[in-house]
Structure formats: structure tokens, C-alpha cells
Amino acid sequence: MKSFITSLIFVLCATFGKSQTFTLGGDAGLFVGSGASFYFGGNTTLNGNLNNQGQVTSFSHINFVSNTDVGSIKFTGTADQELVGEDLIFFDFTVDKDGQLRLNPRKITINGALSMARGVIKTDADQQVIIKGNTTAGGTGYIEGRAFGVLSDGQLTFPTGINGFTNYITFSGFDPDITFEVQILQPDPATLNPDEDIVGIADQVEWQVVSPEVSASAFVSVDFSGIDLENFQNGEPIRSEKYEAALVMYTADDTLYHSVPGVFVDGSDPQSSSFGRFESTERIPISSEVTRLNIALIPVIIRPHFFVPNSFAPNGELDENRLFRPFYSGDKVTSIYMRVFDSFNKEVYLFSQAGDDVDLSLMGWDGTMPSGVGAPNGVYYYTIQLQGETENHNQSGAVLLVK
């Protein structure tokens, strides 16, 4: 039996449900009060005026017709569903279901929380799903296709996935009010050309990222699953004691993929694992040109690594960037001697220590002058002499202090 309402004002202040097909006529109104819930069990057409201050839950197809600002919604049940409407604005948007949710509106804006507990949201290339709030990521649900995200601060997670697997991507450390666009797809294997340091590139998933309004940069973290880490496209075998999964980025200058500096975490042995997380340790530039990111396998070189940053920010948000100091891994440090000078060749910092195992994390210039006042922005110069158990490093250079 079909339910059809033509000229009533329906006011709901508690839980209410319709298990049959439901049509709200053009002269009718439906008001869902704060804290109230309305359950649509059958196909629903809301042609009349909808004022949803609570939550609407749909078990089947739902068509908002000319309604645009439609409040919070939850999709659940076992059947595939279709969301129809014009440019829709939601507060909270929850998908907790078996099967797919197909989006037909040209534009959907989510101002509150996007929660992907279970199920798949399918979007097309010409649609816009704009996430302006936060994302509850941790279930098995995902978006397959294209999505936009805007966040004023903190971090932004796109719950993307493909072929039945979650492959979320998270951006952090970017400037406020930056818009990112992410599309997830299965790449053409013929385009996956690695540099000489990459064993091979996966052809199951690719993230394409754009910052359409203004160029930006961000730290990137990807959670990947469903990746065949034993059979990669292209690449040449490289002898190594160990291999790791890594994030790689396409570079237009040489039309090759190169590994992104970072760490592989939360995964088991890459040669028998199909899941994990990779976190970049350097910002990735993102512009209006497509940035292509993928998962690859790289050899881990078992040797010491010495690194001196070229800038630091004493008042910055990132703890690791507040002090200027060298970084050294893969070997013990037996002595360190470091001096920093201003542009007038006046010493502003000196550190010297020797021992069986010197801890570099306990040293570093914090941008303070010997007098105790903060040093001004600008270029400073350093000399570093570091001795390890197996090798020594002597380096001089310049560092930019940023406030």
C-alpha cells in the first residue's frame, strides 16, 4: 500500500516510522523536531516542505525533490539505495548498511560529520561530495569515486576505497580553508613507470589529488588494503635484506614515480601483507594539476642516514620542527660538535658532547640568542661535526629561521 500525504503539516517530536512507500505531497509539510527520528522503510518522495532538525533514516530509495537543506540522514538496511535531489545540504551523513548507496544529486555538502560504518557510496566524476565537517573513519565503509574536503584546521580524512577494500587518505599540517579534491580509481598499468629505486608499483589503487583553488602542501597518510604486495607492475628486482611498502608520487618532469619520504606502520611483513599505513614525513605539494599517489615496494637500505633540515620554526605547530639539530639513524653517535652563527659571523649557539651513545634529541638550537631574546627571522649558518661508530659526517650550510 502506498502512503500519500497532500495537504498536512506533519510534526514529529519523537520516534516515528513508515514501512511502506511514502510520498509527501507538494502542499504538505514534514517537521522532525530536535531529538526526533523519522524512519522511511520503503521508497520515499518528499515533494512537500521538509524541516528536519532531528534525523531521517532511510532503508530504501529517497528523493528530496526540491528540498535542499535537509538536516541529518542515515542510510541503513540490506538493499542498494539511491539518493535523488538537487544540490543537497546535510548536517550529519551516516552510511551503515550492506550494499551500495548511489548518489544522483550534482552536489552534496556535509557540514557536520560523515560516518562510513558499512557500505559503499558511489559517486561519478561530474559530482561533488563536499566534506566540511569531520569524518568518522574506522569502519568498513568507503566512498568510491570523487570527493572534496574543506577544513579550517587539524586534519582531513577522505574515506576512500575501491574493489571492496578501504583505502583512506588523510591530510594534515595544511593552511586553513584549503580545499582538496580526491578521486580514487584503478590505474592503467601501462602508466606505472617507477624510478630505479622502486621494486614495483601496485595497480589496484591510485589516489588523484588536486587543490583546485590555491596551491598547498600537506603531510599525507594513507591506509591501504587489498594491495597485492607480491605481484607489482613494472620495476626491476633490487637485492636488499628487507623491503617495505611505501607511498610513491608521479613526477611530470621525468614521467616516473618516486618514493615519498615517510614511514610504513601498522602492517605486517610487506611481502605477505595486503594492508598497512604509510605516513609521509615531508609535505607533499598539491596544486590544480593532478598529483598521482600510489603504493609501491622499495628496498630498505641497511645503513646509517644523516640529515640536516634547511629550515625550522621555534613557534611552529610541529614539535620536531621547533629545534634546529641534525638527525642520524642506523648507527650510534659517539660525538657531536655543532655551532650556529648569524649573518655577522657571531656565534649564537654551541653544543658539544661525546660518549658511548649520544642522544641527539636532547640537543638543538631553539632560536634564542645568547642574551635570552628570540632571534629574528632570517638565514643563519652552521657547522656540524658528527662521529658515529661506523662513519663520520662534517657539514656546513645555511638554515632559515621562520616565525
Secondary structure, DSSP 8 states (H G I E B T S, - for coil): --EEESS-EEEESSEEEE-S-EEE-TT-EEEE-TT-EEEE-S-EEE-SEEEESSEEEESS-EE-TT--EEEEEEEEESS-EEEE-SSEEEEEEEEEEEEEEEE-SSEEEE-SEEEEEEEEEE--TT-EEEE-SEEE--SS-EEESEEEEEESSSEEEE-BEETTEE--EEEES--TTEEEEEEEE---GGG--B-TT-SEE-SS-EEEEE-SSS-EEEEEEEEEES--SSS-BS------SEEEEEEEEEETTTTEEEE-SEEEES---TTT-SEEEEEESS-EEE-SS-EEEEEEEEEE--S-EEE--SEE-TTSS-GGGSSB--EEESS-EEEEEEEEE-TTS-EEEEEEEESSS--GGG--B-SB-TTSSB--SEEEEEEEEEEESS-EEEEEEEEEE--
